[in-house]
Amino acid sequence: MRNYRIAFFTVDWNYALVEATLQGLKRYVDEHENVQLCVFDCFGKDTESAKDHSEYGIYDLADLSQFDGALVQGNQIVLKSARDALGRRIARAGIPAVSIGSAVEGCALVNIDNESAQYGMTAHVIREHGAKRLAYLTGILDNGSMEAQQRLNGFLAACRDNGVDEADIRVIPCTWRTTDGSRVAEEWLASGEPLPDAFVCANDEMALGVLEILTAHGLRVPRDTIITGFDNLDSAKLSSPRLSTVHRSYAEMDYAALDALIRRIDGADTRDFIPFGYELVCSESCGCQNIARPNTIRDMYFQQTSFLKNFYILQDRMAEELFEADSLVDLMRIVENNHEIFGCDSAYLCVNGFYWDTYDKNKWPARCDTFDREMLLCACGTNLPETADHLRFTRFPTSRLLPEALMEKERFLMFYPLHYNTYSIGYVALDSISDAAKQNLHKSIFSFLEIAIENVRKKCLLQQLNETLDNLYIHDALTGLYNRFGFERHAQQAFDGFLRQSGGARIVFLDMDNLKPVNDVFGHEIGDEAIRAAADVLRRVCAPGDFLMRYGGDEFLAIAPKGESNLEEAIQEATRAANEHSVHPYRLGLSAGVIDVEAGDGRSLEECVQAADALMYENKKRRKAAVQR
């Protein structure tokens, strides 16, 4: 039996439609064990904003060369540029493709006859309910999707064929949103103009917006005006009055579309247009009596109430833990422990390689708004713990979507983008339809994740910056050795440790010879080179655990454990070697004072340093006297 790997592209701006769509596709996959479906979903809107483009970036995750066919929810992808770009990619890939609801380049089309459906609803309110003045709320007409235009054409044709005067028709451009319907109703009421006999809306969302505002102002539907919608959403079934609308089964339609795609891959279906049926639901909002059954409303109410109660308990617990996370590793563990909030068997969180590897955005690639070539599976919330343990923090090529072992296991996967503002964090993959999606709550889960991950990144970056500043605070900028602040913080600890661990400590105080003539003759830049050269001598001679500092302008201090080799001789030997290989126009010289301190000596560190300093000056005087003789 041949296996099929299918990519499905949609947008979750109307969650009720998407959830119904996904149920149909999931049922098809469950019934056909040779089909694997990868869903690429997001929460994009119809604006050209950078943030919306970041959402639609999830489509780029799909390497179409790895798929046998593509399925597109064309009527849900409301951003024309995103839909067109996807169509061009499908055409270039040359794979069989089917679009649902709206034409897309390179795709066959599965759809109802939108024009006929809207014609039927409009003709119904004119003929059966006597509507003579009608207002029509359109969908988006200028984004290249034909659904809105086809429904408008059906409305206008029904008005024309049933004798409605053009002067009694008002066409109002809208964008499918509930807020459009609310706005139109508010503006109409504010104008004082009599209500039309009917508000015919291109979808249920806008119709419900009109209904809400009119009801809030004490108007009654359908007595004062008729309202109709399109799509038969659950909210339309439960509205009061029950909304008159057009029904098409999105679950069955998408099931049929996926079946048509499989047959198209096999060469068994070459049709460019695949029709699907619809029915008019003439109910209370137009004056008919088709209402939702009381037990249906009761069942939906109790299901929703029970789900929301449990969801908010899980969300509160996860949110509290997420915002307490101190590292990305800690945060990923929290996601795994709370993965049940998705309502799936498995939830996989994948993070861009560049995001995980460095917290500093300045070190990210120029295109950090898209997916890196390599991803990390950072959280593996699953009912298969042995798989999670084995694959956690695995790096894999982004084109594979998940580590190979997981891709072989899963036959239905949903991918959602994670991003903060316009830069990409990664994505979440779910192995089934999120229960939270039914209430449009999965978006809030992803928002929590995005904010929490970014919060941890900034927290860790701030910690790194503080550590860097702290390091600069206690180290000398010229030599990199400890400075006076470093002495105050670490010298006593080193001194006490050497006394305790080795039974004693060695204090070496050094002063550079003839630095002033070097500065006077060659300049202070060369003088600084000489100071750095002296510091390098100390680093070469002393052990990594010794305490080294620039005590003053040309003075140095070393604290070492008892038993180290004769430091003074080693320093002088290293100085002579440095001079032999030096290209600088000066001779490096160091005078030293060394004292050994036994455990129980009783002298403080400061007293020991002063003693070594005094001894250094005595040695320096003797050396000068010897030179003068």
C-alpha positions in Angstrom: 0.0 0.0 0.0 1.3 3.4 -0.9 1.9 5.9 1.8 1.0 9.6 1.5 2.5 12.6 3.2 0.2 15.7 3.0 0.8 19.3 4.0 -2.3 21.3 5.1 -2.2 25.1 5.4 -4.8 27.1 7.2 -5.3 30.2 9.5 -7.0 30.1 12.8 -8.8 33.5 12.7 -12.2 31.8 12.8 -11.6 29.0 15.2 -15.0 27.4 14.9 -14.6 26.8 11.2 -11.0 25.6 11.6 -11.9 23.2 14.4 -14.7 21.7 12.3 -12.3 21.5 9.4 -9.6 19.7 11.4 -12.1 17.2 12.8 -12.9 16.1 9.2 -9.2 15.8 8.3 -8.4 13.9 11.6 -11.2 11.5 10.9 -9.8 10.9 7.4 -6.3 10.2 8.8 -7.7 7.9 11.5 -9.5 5.9 8.8 -6.5 5.7 6.4 -3.4 4.4 8.1 -1.3 5.1 5.0 -1.8 8.9 5.3 0.3 11.3 7.3 -1.0 14.9 7.6 1.1 17.8 8.8 -1.1 20.9 9.6 0.6 24.3 9.4 -1.7 26.7 11.3 -1.3 30.2 12.7 -3.3 33.2 14.1 -2.5 35.6 11.2 -4.9 38.3 10.2 -5.5 40.3 7.0 -2.9 43.1 7.6 0.5 43.5 6.1 2.1 44.2 9.5 5.4 42.6 10.3 3.8 40.7 13.2 1.2 39.1 10.8 4.0 38.1 8.4 5.7 36.5 11.4 2.6 34.4 11.9 2.4 33.3 8.3 6.1 32.3 8.5 4.9 28.9 9.7 4.1 28.1 6.0 7.8 28.4 5.3 8.4 25.5 7.7 7.0 23.1 5.2 9.6 21.8 2.7 7.2 20.9 -0.1 9.7 18.7 -1.7 9.1 16.3 1.2 5.4 16.0 0.6 3.3 14.1 -1.9 0.5 16.8 -2.0 -0.7 20.0 -0.5 -4.2 20.9 0.9 -5.0 24.6 1.4 -7.9 26.2 3.3 -7.9 29.0 0.8 -11.0 30.8 2.2 -9.3 31.1 5.7 -6.0 32.6 4.5 -7.3 36.1 4.3 -4.0 37.8 3.7 -3.6 37.9 -0.1 0.2 38.2 -0.1 0.5 35.1 2.1 -2.0 33.1 0.0 -0.4 34.1 -3.3 3.1 33.3 -2.0 1.9 29.9 -0.9 0.3 29.3 -4.3 3.6 30.1 -6.0 5.5 27.7 -3.8 3.1 24.9 -4.5 3.3 25.6 -8.3 7.1 25.6 -8.2 7.1 22.4 -6.2 4.9 20.8 -8.9 3.0 18.6 -6.4 -0.8 17.9 -6.7 -2.8 20.4 -4.6 -6.3 21.2 -3.6 -7.7 24.4 -2.2 -10.9 24.6 -0.1 -13.3 27.6 -0.4 -11.2 29.9 -2.6 -9.0 29.5 -5.7 -5.3 29.3 -5.1 -2.6 29.1 -7.9 -1.7 25.5 -8.8 -4.6 24.0 -6.8 -7.9 22.3 -7.8 -10.8 23.9 -6.0 -13.4 22.3 -3.6 -16.2 24.6 -2.8 -19.9 25.1 -2.5 -21.7 27.5 -5.0 -21.4 30.6 -2.8 -23.4 32.7 -5.3 -26.3 30.3 -5.4 -26.3 29.9 -1.6 -26.5 33.7 -0.9 -29.0 34.1 -3.7 -31.2 31.5 -2.0 -31.0 33.2 1.4 -31.6 36.7 0.0 -34.6 35.5 -2.1 -36.0 33.8 0.9 -36.2 37.0 3.0 -37.6 38.9 0.1 -40.3 36.4 -1.0 -41.2 34.7 2.3 -40.8 37.7 4.7 -41.5 40.7 2.4 -38.2 42.5 2.8 -38.0 45.4 0.4 -35.0 47.4 1.8 -31.9 45.5 2.4 -28.4 46.2 3.7 -25.6 43.8 2.8 -22.4 43.4 4.8 -19.6 42.1 2.6 -16.5 40.0 3.3 -13.1 41.3 2.2 -13.5 42.0 -1.5 -10.0 43.1 -2.5 -7.8 40.2 -1.3 -8.2 38.0 -4.3 -10.5 35.5 -2.6 -13.7 35.0 -4.6 -15.9 33.9 -1.8 -16.8 37.4 -0.7 -17.4 38.6 -4.3 -19.5 35.5 -5.2 -21.7 36.0 -2.1 -22.2 39.6 -3.0 -23.1 38.7 -6.6 -25.7 36.2 -5.3 -27.2 38.9 -3.1 -27.4 41.5 -5.9 -28.8 38.9 -8.3 -31.6 37.9 -5.9 -32.5 41.6 -5.3 -32.6 42.2 -9.1 -34.6 39.1 -9.9 -37.1 39.8 -7.1 -37.8 43.5 -8.0 -35.9 45.3 -5.2 -35.2 48.9 -6.3 -31.5 49.7 -6.4 -32.2 52.8 -4.2 -33.3 50.4 -1.4 -30.1 48.4 -1.5 -27.1 49.3 0.7 -23.8 47.4 0.2 -21.4 48.0 3.2 -17.8 46.9 2.8 -16.6 44.8 5.8 -13.9 42.3 6.7 -15.7 39.3 8.1 -15.2 40.3 11.7 -17.8 40.4 14.5 -16.7 43.9 15.2 -17.7 44.9 11.7 -21.3 44.0 12.4 -21.2 45.8 15.7 -19.8 48.9 14.0 -22.4 48.9 11.2 -25.2 48.6 13.7 -23.9 51.3 16.0 -23.4 53.7 13.1 -26.8 52.9 11.7 -28.6 53.6 15.0 -26.5 56.8 15.6 -27.6 58.1 12.1 -31.3 58.0 13.1 -32.1 56.4 9.7 -34.8 53.7 9.8 -33.5 50.2 10.0 -33.6 48.2 6.7 -36.0 45.3 6.5 -33.1 42.9 6.5 -29.4 42.9 7.3 -28.0 40.2 5.0 -24.4 39.3 6.1 -21.7 37.5 4.3 -20.9 35.4 7.4 -22.3 34.6 10.8 -19.6 36.6 12.7 -20.8 39.9 11.3 -24.5 38.9 11.6 -23.9 38.1 15.3 -22.3 41.5 15.8 -25.3 43.3 14.3 -27.6 41.1 16.5 -25.7 41.9 19.7 -25.9 45.7 19.2 -29.5 45.8 18.1 -30.6 43.6 21.1 -28.6 45.8 23.5 -30.6 48.8 22.3 -33.9 47.1 22.9 -34.7 46.2 19.3 -36.2 42.9 18.5 -35.2 40.5 15.7 -37.0 39.7 13.4 -39.8 42.1 14.4 -37.8 45.3 13.9 -35.4 43.9 11.3 -34.3 40.5 9.8 -30.7 39.3 10.2 -29.1 36.5 8.2 -25.6 35.0 8.2 -23.6 32.4 6.4 -21.6 29.3 7.8 -23.9 28.0 10.6 -21.4 28.3 13.4 -22.1 26.9 16.8 -22.6 30.5 18.0 -25.3 30.9 15.3 -27.1 27.8 16.5 -27.1 29.0 20.1 -27.9 32.7 19.5 -31.2 34.2 20.6 -33.0 34.4 18.3 -31.4 31.4 16.4 -29.6 32.9 13.4 -30.8 32.1 9.8 -27.8 31.1 7.8 -26.2 28.8 5.2 -24.9 25.5 6.3 -22.1 23.5 4.8 -20.4 20.8 6.8 -16.8 21.9 7.0 -15.8 18.6 8.5 -17.3 16.7 5.5 -16.1 19.2 3.0 -12.5 18.9 4.1 -12.7 15.1 4.4 -13.9 15.2 0.8 -11.1 17.6 -0.2 -8.4 15.4 1.3 -9.9 12.3 -0.4 -9.9 14.3 -3.7 -6.2 15.2 -3.2 -5.2 11.5 -2.6 -7.1 10.5 -5.8 -5.4 13.4 -7.6 -2.0 12.2 -6.5 -2.9 8.8 -7.9 -4.1 10.3 -11.2 -7.7 9.2 -10.5 -9.2 12.7 -10.3 -8.2 15.5 -12.7 -11.1 17.9 -12.1 -10.2 21.5 -11.5 -13.4 22.2 -9.6 -15.0 19.7 -7.2 -18.5 20.9 -6.0 -19.8 20.4 -2.5 -23.4 20.8 -1.3 -25.0 23.3 1.1 -28.4 23.9 2.7 -30.3 27.0 3.9 -31.1 27.1 7.6 -34.1 29.4 7.8 -34.7 30.1 11.5 -35.9 32.6 14.0 -33.8 35.6 13.0 -35.7 35.8 9.6 -39.1 34.9 11.1 -39.0 31.1 10.6 -39.2 28.6 13.5 -36.2 26.4 13.0 -34.5 26.5 16.5 -31.8 24.7 18.2 -33.0 21.7 20.4 -33.0 22.6 24.1 -31.0 19.4 25.0 -28.3 20.4 22.4 -27.9 23.8 24.1 -27.8 22.2 27.5 -25.2 19.7 26.5 -23.0 22.3 24.9 -23.3 24.6 27.9 -22.2 21.9 30.4 -19.4 20.7 28.2 -18.1 24.3 27.8 -18.5 25.1 31.5 -16.7 21.9 32.6 -13.9 22.5 30.1 -13.3 26.1 31.0 -13.1 25.3 34.7 -10.4 22.7 34.2 -8.6 24.8 31.6 -8.2 27.8 33.8 -6.9 25.7 36.7 -4.3 24.3 34.4 -3.5 27.7 32.9 -3.0 29.4 36.2 -0.7 26.6 37.4 1.4 26.7 34.3 1.6 30.5 34.1 2.8 30.7 37.7 5.5 28.1 37.1 6.5 29.6 33.7 7.2 33.0 35.1 9.3 31.6 37.9 11.6 29.8 35.5 15.2 31.0 35.7 16.5 29.3 32.6 15.3 27.9 29.3 16.1 24.3 30.5 13.9 24.9 33.6 11.2 26.4 31.4 11.1 23.4 29.1 10.7 21.1 32.0 7.7 23.1 33.1 6.1 22.8 29.6 6.6 19.1 29.7 5.0 18.8 33.2 2.0 20.9 32.0 1.5 19.5 28.5 -2.0 18.2 29.4 -3.3 21.8 28.9 -3.1 21.2 25.2 -5.5 18.3 25.4 -3.2 16.1 23.3 -1.3 12.9 23.9 2.0 14.7 22.9 3.2 18.3 22.6 6.7 19.0 21.2 8.3 22.4 21.6 11.1 23.1 19.1 13.4 26.2 19.4 15.6 27.8 16.8 19.2 26.9 17.1 20.3 30.6 17.2 17.8 31.5 19.9 18.9 28.6 22.1 22.6 29.1 21.6 22.9 32.8 22.5 20.7 35.1 24.4 22.2 38.2 22.7 20.0 39.3 19.7 23.0 41.1 18.3 24.6 37.7 17.6 21.6 36.3 15.8 21.5 36.0 12.0 20.1 38.9 10.0 16.9 36.9 9.2 15.9 36.1 12.8 12.2 36.5 11.8 12.2 33.0 10.2 13.2 29.5 11.2 16.9 28.5 11.6 18.3 25.6 9.5 18.6 23.6 12.7 16.1 23.2 15.5 16.3 21.8 19.0 13.5 19.6 20.4 13.6 21.3 23.8 10.3 20.0 25.4 8.7 16.7 24.8 5.5 16.5 26.7 4.3 13.0 25.9 2.8 9.9 27.2 5.9 8.0 26.0 8.5 9.0 28.5 11.2 6.8 27.1 10.9 8.7 23.8 11.1 12.0 25.6 14.2 11.0 27.6 16.0 9.8 24.5 15.2 12.8 22.3 15.1 15.8 24.6 17.5 18.5 23.4 18.2 16.7 20.2 19.3 18.9 17.3 17.7 18.1 13.9 17.4 19.7 10.4 14.4 22.1 10.4 13.2 20.5 7.1 12.5 17.3 9.0 10.0 19.1 11.3 10.8 16.7 14.2 13.5 14.1 14.9 13.0 11.2 12.6 11.8 8.8 15.4 8.9 11.1 16.2 8.0 11.7 12.5 7.7 8.0 12.0 5.5 7.6 15.0 3.0 10.5 14.4 0.5 10.5 11.6 -1.3 13.7 12.5 0.7 16.7 13.5 -0.2 20.4 13.9 2.5 23.0 13.8 2.0 26.5 15.3 4.6 29.3 15.3 6.2 30.8 18.4 7.5 34.3 18.0 8.0 37.4 20.0 7.1 40.6 18.1 8.7 39.8 14.7 11.6 37.4 15.6 11.1 33.7 15.6 11.4 31.5 18.7 10.5 28.2 17.1 7.2 26.2 16.9 5.0 23.9 18.8 3.8 20.6 17.3 0.7 18.8 18.6 -0.3 15.3 17.8 -4.0 16.0 17.7 -6.6 18.8 17.8 -6.2 20.9 20.9 -9.3 20.8 23.1 -8.5 24.5 23.8 -9.0 25.3 20.1 -12.7 24.8 20.5 -12.9 27.8 22.7 -10.2 29.8 20.9 -8.0 29.4 24.0 -5.0 27.6 22.5 -3.8 31.1 21.3 -3.6 32.2 24.9 -1.4 29.2 25.7 1.0 30.0 22.9 1.0 33.7 24.0 1.9 32.6 27.6 4.7 30.4 26.2 6.1 33.2 23.9 6.1 35.8 26.7 7.6 33.3 29.3 10.3 32.2 26.9 11.2 35.7 26.0 11.1 36.7 29.7 13.6 33.9 30.5 15.9 34.9 27.6 16.0 38.5 28.8 16.5 37.4 32.4 19.4 35.2 31.4 20.9 37.9 29.1 20.7 40.4 32.0 22.4 37.9 34.3 25.2 37.5 31.7 25.5 41.3 31.3 25.7 41.7 35.1 28.4 39.0 35.3 30.3 40.8 32.5 30.0 44.2 34.3 31.0 42.5 37.6 34.0 41.0 35.9 35.0 44.4 34.5 34.4 46.0 38.0 37.0 43.7 39.7 39.6 43.4 36.9 42.1 45.9 35.7 41.2 47.1 32.2 44.8 47.3 31.0 46.2 43.9 32.2 43.1 41.8 33.0 44.5 41.0 36.5 42.5 41.8 39.6 42.3 45.4 40.6 41.7 47.0 44.1 38.0 45.9 44.0 39.1 42.4 43.1 41.5 42.5 46.0 38.7 43.4 48.4 36.4 40.7 47.1 38.8 37.7 46.5 42.3 38.2 48.0 41.3 37.3 51.6 39.4 34.3 50.4 42.5 33.1 48.4 44.8 33.8 51.3 42.7 31.9 53.9 42.2 29.0 51.5 46.0 28.6 50.9 46.6 28.7 54.7 44.0 26.1 55.3 44.7 23.8 52.4 48.6 23.9 52.1 49.5 25.1 55.6 50.8 28.4 54.4 50.9 31.1 51.7 53.6 33.0 49.7 53.1 36.8 49.2 55.0 38.3 46.3 55.0 42.1 45.9 56.6 43.4 42.6 57.5 46.8 41.2 58.5 47.5 37.6 62.0 49.0 37.1 62.5 52.2 35.2 59.0 52.6 33.9 59.2 56.4 34.1 62.1 56.6 31.6 60.1 54.3 29.3 57.1 56.7 29.4 59.3 59.8 29.1 61.3 58.5 26.1 58.9 56.3 24.2 55.5 57.6 25.3 52.7 56.2 27.5 51.4 53.8 24.9 54.7 51.9 25.0 54.6 52.3 28.8 51.3 50.5 28.8 52.8 47.8 26.6 55.5 47.3 29.2 52.9 47.0 32.0 51.0 44.4 30.0 54.2 42.5 29.3 54.9 42.4 33.1 51.4 41.0 33.7 52.0 38.4 31.0 55.2 37.3 32.9 53.2 36.8 36.1 50.5 34.8 34.3 53.1 32.5 32.7 55.0 31.9 36.0 52.1 31.6 38.5 49.6 28.7 38.7 46.0 29.2 37.5 44.7 29.2 41.0 47.0 31.9 42.3 45.7 35.4 43.1 47.2 38.0 40.7 46.5 41.7 40.8 47.8 45.1 39.5 48.3 46.7 42.9 49.0 50.2 41.6 50.4 52.0 38.5 53.5 49.7 38.1 53.1 47.5 41.1 51.8 43.9 41.2 50.8 41.4 43.9 50.7 37.6 43.8 49.4 35.3 46.5 50.3 31.7 46.1 50.1 28.5 48.2 53.0 27.3 50.3 55.3 25.0 48.5 55.3 26.6 45.1 58.7 26.8 43.4 60.8 29.9 44.1 58.5 32.5 42.6 61.1 35.3 42.6 63.6 33.3 40.7 61.0 32.1 38.2 59.7 35.7 37.7 63.3 36.9 37.0 64.0 34.0 34.6 60.7 34.7 32.7 61.6 38.4 32.6 65.0 37.7 31.0 63.3 35.3 28.5 60.7 38.0 27.6 63.5 40.5 27.0 65.4 38.1 24.7 62.4 37.7 22.5 61.0 41.2 22.8 60.7 43.6 19.8 60.1 46.6 22.0 62.7 49.3 22.6 62.9 48.8 26.3 64.2 46.3 28.8 61.6 44.8 31.2 62.7 44.7 34.8 60.9 43.6 38.0 61.9 44.0 41.6 60.3 41.6 44.0 59.7 41.2 47.7 58.7 37.7 48.9 57.5 36.5 52.3 56.2 33.1 53.4 53.4 33.0 55.9 52.7 29.9 57.9 49.3 28.9 59.1 48.8 30.2 62.6 51.3 33.1 62.0 48.7 35.5 63.2 49.5 38.3 60.8 46.6 39.7 58.7 46.8 39.7 54.9 47.3 43.5 54.9 50.2 43.2 57.2 51.8 40.5 55.1 51.3 42.6 51.9 53.0 45.6 53.7 55.9 43.4 54.7 56.4 42.1 51.2 56.2 45.7 49.9 58.8 46.8 52.3 61.1 43.9 51.4 60.6 44.7 47.7 61.8 48.3 48.2 64.9 47.0 50.1 65.7 44.7 47.3 65.1 47.5 44.7 67.5 49.8 46.6 70.2 47.1 46.7 69.8 46.4 43.0 70.2 50.1 42.2 73.2 50.4 44.4 74.8 47.4 42.8 74.2 48.9 39.3 75.7 52.3 40.4 78.9 50.6 41.7 
